[in-house]
Amino acid sequence: MFEVIDRVKPGLQKLIAALRETYPYASVLAVADDCRSWSISRGGVNIGTPRMGGGTGYVVRVFDGTGCAEYSFNEFSEEKIPGICETLARRLAEQGKALEGAAPLPTPVPADEPAALKKETAWKVHPRDPGDEAIVKKLTALREKALACDARILDAQAQVAYRSCRKLFLSENRDLDQTLMWTTAMVAVMANRGQEIKMSYRPFSVLGGAEVLDDMDAGVEKAAADALELLDSQPIAPGEYECVCDPDTTGMIVHEAFGHGVEMDMFVKDRALAREFVGEYVASPLVTMHDGSAVEQTATAFFDDEGTLTGDTIVIDKGVLKTGMCDALSAARLGMAPTGNGRRESYERKAYTRMTNTYFQGGEFTPEEMIASVKDGFLLESPSSGMEDPKNWGIQCMVTTAREIKDGRLTGKIFSPIVLTGYVPDLLKSVTMMSKTPELSGSGFCGKGYKEWVKVSDGGPYMKARIRLG
Amino acid sequence: MIERIKKALDKCGISLWRINEMTEETAELFFVRRQLDTRRIKDVHKYEVTVFRDVEEAGRGFTSVQLIASMEDGQIEKELKDAYYAAQFAANPPYALADPVQAPPVEKAGELAQAPLAQSAGKMVRALFAPDTHEDAFINSAELFVSRKRLRILSSEGTDVSYTDANVNGEFVVQCREPEDVEIHNTYSYDGLETQALSEKVEEALTFVRDRARAQRVLKSGKYDLVLSGNAVAEVLSYYVQRSSASAVYAKYSTWQQGEDVQGGDAAGERLDLTFRATAPYSEEGIPMEDLPLLREGKLQAYHGPNRFCRYLGVKPTGNYKKLSSGNGTVSFEELKKGPCLWAVTFSDFQMDPMSGHFGGEIRLAYLIDGDTVTPVTGGSVNGSILEAQKDLTFSTDRYVTSKYDGPYAVRLTGVSIAGAGE
């Protein structure tokens, strides 16, 4: 499927050689993309090619006297090499003139140490193999099952999407080749109370293929029941409560509240409070946090979009902040080794420090024991959105459902929607219980600010902490 | 390439199709303080082909594929055949494709569309940093994207139109280190070289970040008269955009009828006056775009959206709009803030959920106003419902303009629930 990469590789190697005649460093990332999505709702059936990866194209990185520069394009052949070199040089010169000599941010030229690999992730069933007809039939059946749950259900949506891509990173000393595939799915159920529509959904994700379809049946009835429960939900009385977070909510706290704050391009910009806390307790000793490709989820990769090999970064070890995650440019500026977190939305976009698979390790309790330990609080479920605040470690996370717990039992009362606020270390230091098994979910995309969407997964165990809710 | 695609479509027996050709070039600059972090340029040329297929008793389906010029003919044919095969399983009730349009190319006027990208980027960078002259509050980092596009739309129905577009957008972070080290994240987007508007936005952001640095976490939980400004006003109004879309009405997610008083007859405040602005001569389906009244006196004037859903509802297809304007505004911003209220200036992320009508976000800077006493506060969160708030809206006569919004700078909502940060 990705033969184009083999076809252009000799030409790209010649491009690197041509660029090296002018620049002390040159690399190219080539991406070949294959995406498809299938969905069904009351609005109809849709089969599409979502733009989640940006398509097939190339990005060249060079260093010149001013620092790092990049050129993204999507038409390449050996004949175009002189034109690419000329365009890059001319436009950088034009830009330099228009900026009237703006000072560069000092950045050492990358070391470009030798590395070579060719790897691919595994899948059981390629999403194209069942065929469009079979997938649409499966989604139709899931939707009808959800609609049959209760007459108050307004609509149900079922969808599946996958992205398979091959990435080739070449520099003078690096030849890295990987093929990755993830597949995600979702069942969403909507019920209405007048003009107000309540929605509940169940996400599914796998580093793999259409085998994720087998998991979807189990989520339909739960999504329907949750949507109907939300019809009777109430606004919560603002305050600080004992909370048990489900693994998805733990994941949102890991990712949004803490993870963005240890993306080390923020250290370079003096935008992250975490920089002052390396080596210090920022969380309860029950908290150990990982990021990387030691687990198989949707953000697993063998190398990042700057040609750095990936691994397992222990960010927090038993409550102590050990390190952040780092892209190659930021690592050079900070004088440290990159961690394989330089990621791009697509070949058309800049690489930033980005999370991959980010999660808290498990503890020793069961979810039932944790709920039983709460005198007056809530079980938080179904995170809906979150936003980072690396500078001040403020929390903004939203969850759809807070289930009331009184004297160790769920009362059946539901509150929604819920805004989580507060100071990140306060929340993490208040963690008193973790369940045994972390669960990761990779159904969503993560933005840097309000853009630059990349596939990530996050999660953890059930987690008990004190949290301000509103 | 267009002729190669047409030939492949013909060879594959595909008689209903649309081709969207897009070329884009950009100049992108990234700064840490005033130092250049990275420079980027981009030249891409893409073709998206949508193929339609009629299926007996099932209706009409479609799928799309993205093609690039370096593909060989055999690969193009394979992609198109694959899409055409899939389209039969995506059949929905039948509908007519967008009406054919043929017109001369439309060239965007103005300096941004005409001048070299590097030159435009240089002017905007100077505007960005011009107010950055203070010791206490400064630009921490910034990004600038200058983009120029040429788009062409062709269809099997006979459409052949093209136009050019240009945009400048980006973000900047302002920081103030004393008495507390804080920042505020800002975004901007303009259709022209709006150097003065960008400088004013930076100047305002520097004022806000100074106030955030001395803001106290003293906000108490309760009901407040809430003043929202800038992008948050557009976000609140997005509820009406989503609920009036043809796709939402067709799917029965919205029960709104044309002519219906969707703001509610018991609304005591200003009646909503909203209009869509056409920012491109054609939609991506080739539908000619023109300004469209959406709400007048709180009553729905029109559904809007892509061809298929508008056809289903029996209304004229409008295309998807990207800019909303509001004619509301009865008092000056200074008047709007009089009387006890909370002016929430910046959030970590302010969002409207168009399904539930709930809006909210964590407050990064707000001013607690009570007579002559103005207290900067931080922390806490807004949790409101437009279904309640729309009954009493007051808009400022001061205006705010971006590439996506043109309307009042601020709106005052009564009795909104706030979770405090101070107790």
Interface residues (C-beta under 8 A of the other chain):
Chain A: V4 R36 S41 R42 G43 G44 V45 N46 I47 G48 T49 R51 G55 T56 G57 T66 G67 C68 A69 E70 Y71 S72 F73 N74 E75 F76 S77 T87 L88 R91 L92 E94 Q95 K97 A98 L99 E100 A102 A103 P104 L105 P106 D132 E133 V136 L154 D155 M190 Q195 E196 I197 K198 M199 P235 P238 G239 V268 K269 D270 R271 L329 E348 K350 S385 G386 M387 E388 D389 K391 N392 G394 I395 Q396 M398 P417 V419 T421 G449 Y450 R468 L469 G470
Chain B: A27 E28 L29 F30 F31 V32 R34 Q35 L36 D37 T38 R39 R40 I41 K42 D43 V44 H45 K46 G61 T63 S64 V65 Q66 I68 A69 S70 Y85 A86 A87 F89 A90 A91 N92 P93 P116 A118 Q119 A121 G122 V125 N140 S141 E171 V173 Q175 D181 V182 E183 H185 T187 S221 S247 Y250 A251 K252 Y253 T255 R308 F309 F347 S348 D349 Q351 D353 M355 S356 G357 H358 G360 G361 E362 R364 G379 G380 S381 N383 S385 L387 S417 I418 A419 G420 A421
